[in-house]
């Protein structure tokens, strides 16, 4: 990663709840774009639970194939900001761009990333170095070693989501 991220800004509003930014790589969380229909509901319910628990801003991304296979996805996720992904690793790159370009101010307590992809390791490492707590939520078999090593904490999605989905390797 060539540019240095700027995570410091002046303090703003005060809140009694933990303030969190949640980024969801929905294709990764579901086990691939082909599995969005079958598993997005359980991921959405988990994210809604997190949003209700914290003062949270939610951002998610998928590629065109996922939207094509599940056209009402944007309606189901209307509570969150959608960033479209295009091309190889498009959803990942869209979320990375959002993480790099959004200010992580002193009034943001932590980041939750719902993905296991190694491509996020540099951003998670930098956030942690700036004192921002980072939680990664992933399918157990999909969590990269790089991401596991740099995250403040790890949580795993329920295994029942992986039973009918063969994992693709990169």
Buried (B, 14 or more C-beta within 10 A) or exposed (E): EEEEBEBEEEEEEEEEEEBBBBBBBBBBBBBBBBBBBBBBEBBBEBBBEBBEEBBBBBBBBBBBBBBEBBEEBBEEBEEBEBBBBEEEBBBBBBBBEBBBEBEBBBBBBBBBBBBBBBBBBBBBBBBBEEEBBBBBBBBEEBBBEBBBEBBBEBEBBEEEBBEEBEEEEE
